[in-house]
Amino acid sequence: MNEPTAAVHDRALSLPPTELPAYLYDLAALREHAAFVRAALPERVELYYAAKANPEPEILTALAPYVDGYEVSSGGELAHVAMAVPGRPLAFGGPGKTPDEIRAALEQGVERFHVESEHELRVLAELARQTVPGTGVAVLLRFNLAVGDGALAGSSLAMGGRPTPFGLDPSRAPHLVRLLTDGTYPHLELRGVHAHLASGLDAPEQLAVARSIVEWATGLGVPLSEVNVGGGMSVDYAHPGRRFDWTAYGEGLGRLAAEHPELTLRIEPGRALTVYCGWYATEVLDVKHSHGEEFAVVRGGTHHLRTPATKGHDQPCSVLPVEEWPHPWPRPAADGEHITLTGQLCTPKDLLARNVHAPGLRAGDRVAFSLAGAYAWNISHHEFLMHPRPGFHFLNGSVGDVRPSG
């Protein structure tokens, strides 16, 4: 569905214009979706949340009952997530880890590292020697694997199977495995393999990729206990009602796990867990005509919600009509049935959605952009033109649900 939930609908209409734009997160919808995903997965498949998708503390806390841990990709994320959900298992991934970040992770007791390069492995080994008594720092080697049969052809973002800065070259696998099993790095333990190869894949493609990763990993010739097949489950912004088939994916992972009883399989979704719980609500400021087309300018824009500019799509949205017009000047309104929604920035790239069916759209009406629960506010260029920041509302939570803007 593209329509906002009842809680989001009511809050979007009740906020005064001075408190817009606002991010509205329905935590009940998030918990319901997370519970469905968890129930679709076999017991032997662990579910980690990729915090980069949306690291709001309220989001992390709401997910806590349904996930086995959290994946972080920087020292900042590590400290933030550890504070928001203390005591939960963390996996430290991402390229370009600094020595200070690795040392902080070791001192904090993070035991699982997704190692991206040979240099990183050497740094981790030395810092583990200095920091960790005995052995036990778990390493998953992240490999940039090539998978056949065009399995990544339908992806929206490929990070494997071609030259990229992500992961280790598979040709180095024998050497790296030897370093971790012959006593060269006594403080490190080879736990398994990690591979996140693409984003935007449907369930059949995700299962084919997972099988390729597991078969490659088990062919290394050494005992492994874990294989992390990554995330990247598809989210369809053009058809927001079409969702990833978690039931089929869980069944497929169950068959794969049964074939390899010695392995724990792990997945790391981010966007596909939280994207549906968030809306960016705003107000139409102006309606104008230009060269035969109509444009509505809304409060805010892509400096708050960068997703449509980043992905080059139209952000799905719903118009919430407002009947009252408290001003003495005439109320601008659209003449046609379709209109382009833009923000307040001084750039033609500040496009939120084109060709939106909104007959009679007027200044003062509200617009709720859906699928704004992931890679939205946290990836946006907030300071451009120095407009006010949005507010943040966490609906259906157990405690206070409003965080001031700024």
Secondary structure as UniProt FT lines:
FT   HELIX           6..14
FT   HELIX           17..19
FT   STRAND          22..26
FT   HELIX           27..40
FT   TURN            43..44
FT   STRAND          45..50
FT   HELIX           51..53
FT   HELIX           57..63
FT   HELIX           64..66
FT   STRAND          69..72
FT   HELIX           75..84
FT   TURN            86..87
FT   STRAND          90..92
FT   HELIX           99..108
FT   STRAND          112..115
FT   HELIX           118..131
FT   STRAND          137..143
FT   TURN            149..154
FT   STRAND          157..158
FT   HELIX           170..172
FT   HELIX           173..181
FT   TURN            186..187
FT   STRAND          188..194
FT   STRAND          198..199
FT   HELIX           203..218
FT   TURN            219..220
FT   STRAND          226..228
FT   TURN            240..241
FT   HELIX           246..259
FT   TURN            261..262
FT   STRAND          264..267
FT   HELIX           271..274
FT   HELIX           275..277
FT   STRAND          278..290
FT   TURN            291..292
FT   STRAND          293..298
FT   TURN            302..304
FT   HELIX           307..311
FT   STRAND          317..320
FT   STRAND          338..342
FT   TURN            348..349
FT   STRAND          351..357
FT   TURN            359..360
FT   TURN            363..364
FT   STRAND          366..369
FT   HELIX           377..379
FT   TURN            382..383
FT   HELIX           384..386
FT   STRAND          391..395
FT   STRAND          402..403
//
